[in-house]
Amino acid sequence: MAEVEQPQDAVKLFNRWTFDDVQVVVDAIINSGPREDATRIGSAGVVRRQAVDISPLRRVNQAIYLLTTGARESAFRNIKTIAECLADELINAAKGSSNSYAIKKKDEIERVAKANR
């Protein structure tokens, strides 16, 4: 039951900081989803990486994964609760701040894809 309550607690924290809760989550997902990735292509032992576009569904799934991973890692060995860390991660990602784990990883994924075009 605690897994269900954590996102709700994080959304309640938006009201304390005067943010529109649904819009923050939507903006965070939009800003933290990578548009391009590098995949492995090859056979018979010869493998090279090729840049590919990411489908919209994978982009949303990847964004949610990056946001939750960032919140979990920032809450580890920290006084802050997971809900507070999730709220911070969502707000930073919605702003496009480089303090967000999801934004950093998105930029890294897109940089690797650009190098493999």
C-alpha positions as CSV (number, residue, x, y, z in Angstrom):
1,M,0.0,0.0,0.0
2,A,2.9,2.3,0.6
3,E,3.8,2.3,-3.1
4,V,0.5,3.8,-4.0
5,E,0.7,6.5,-1.3
6,Q,4.1,7.8,-2.3
7,P,3.1,9.5,-5.6
8,Q,0.0,10.9,-3.9
9,D,2.2,12.4,-1.1
10,A,4.5,13.9,-3.7
11,V,1.6,15.5,-5.5
12,K,0.3,16.9,-2.2
13,L,3.7,18.6,-1.8
14,F,3.1,20.6,-5.1
15,N,0.3,22.5,-3.4
16,R,2.7,23.5,-0.6
17,W,5.0,25.0,-3.3
18,T,2.1,26.5,-5.4
19,F,2.5,24.4,-8.5
20,D,-0.3,22.9,-10.6
21,D,0.1,19.2,-9.8
22,V,-1.1,17.6,-13.0
23,Q,0.7,20.1,-15.3
24,V,4.0,19.5,-13.4
25,V,3.8,15.8,-13.9
26,V,3.0,16.2,-17.6
27,D,5.8,18.7,-18.2
28,A,8.3,16.5,-16.3
29,I,7.4,13.5,-18.5
30,I,7.6,15.6,-21.7
31,N,10.9,17.1,-20.8
32,S,12.6,13.9,-19.5
33,G,11.7,11.6,-22.4
34,P,14.6,11.1,-24.9
35,R,13.8,11.6,-28.5
36,E,16.7,9.6,-30.0
37,D,18.6,6.5,-28.8
38,A,21.4,4.2,-30.1
39,T,20.7,0.6,-30.7
40,R,23.0,-2.3,-31.6
41,I,22.9,-3.4,-35.2
42,G,24.9,-6.3,-36.7
43,S,25.4,-10.0,-37.1
44,A,28.1,-12.5,-37.2
45,G,30.1,-10.9,-34.4
46,V,30.3,-7.5,-36.1
47,V,28.2,-5.1,-34.0
48,R,27.9,-1.3,-34.4
49,R,25.6,1.2,-32.8
50,Q,23.1,3.1,-34.9
51,A,21.1,6.1,-33.9
52,V,17.3,5.5,-34.0
53,D,14.2,7.6,-33.2
54,I,12.2,6.5,-30.1
55,S,8.5,5.7,-30.4
56,P,6.2,7.9,-28.3
57,L,5.2,5.0,-26.0
58,R,8.8,4.1,-25.3
59,R,9.6,7.8,-24.7
60,V,6.9,8.0,-22.0
61,N,7.9,4.8,-20.4
62,Q,11.6,5.8,-20.4
63,A,10.7,9.2,-18.9
64,I,8.8,7.6,-16.1
65,Y,11.6,5.1,-15.5
66,L,14.2,7.9,-15.3
67,L,12.0,10.0,-13.0
68,T,11.4,7.2,-10.5
69,T,15.0,6.0,-10.6
70,G,16.2,9.6,-9.9
71,A,13.8,9.9,-7.0
72,R,14.8,6.5,-5.6
73,E,18.5,7.2,-5.8
74,S,18.2,10.7,-4.2
75,A,16.2,9.2,-1.3
76,F,18.7,6.5,-0.6
77,R,20.7,7.4,2.6
78,N,18.9,10.7,2.8
79,I,16.8,12.3,5.5
80,K,14.2,13.3,2.9
81,T,11.3,10.9,2.3
82,I,10.8,9.3,-1.1
83,A,7.7,11.5,-1.6
84,E,9.8,14.7,-1.1
85,C,12.5,13.4,-3.4
86,L,9.9,12.5,-6.1
87,A,8.4,15.9,-5.8
88,D,11.8,17.6,-6.2
89,E,12.6,15.4,-9.2
90,L,9.3,16.1,-10.9
91,I,9.6,19.9,-10.3
92,N,13.3,20.0,-11.6
93,A,12.4,17.9,-14.6
94,A,9.4,20.1,-15.4
95,K,11.6,23.1,-15.3
96,G,14.3,21.4,-17.4
97,S,16.9,21.9,-14.7
98,S,20.1,20.0,-14.9
99,N,19.7,19.1,-11.2
100,S,17.2,16.5,-12.3
101,Y,18.6,12.9,-12.7
102,A,16.1,12.3,-15.6
103,I,17.2,15.4,-17.5
104,K,20.9,14.4,-17.1
105,K,20.3,10.8,-18.3
106,K,18.1,12.0,-21.2
107,D,20.9,14.4,-22.4
108,E,23.4,11.5,-22.0
109,I,21.3,9.1,-24.1
110,E,20.8,11.7,-26.8
111,R,24.5,12.6,-26.8
112,V,25.4,9.0,-27.4
113,A,22.9,8.7,-30.2
114,K,24.2,11.8,-31.9
115,A,27.7,10.4,-31.8
116,N,26.5,7.2,-33.5
117,R,24.6,8.9,-36.4
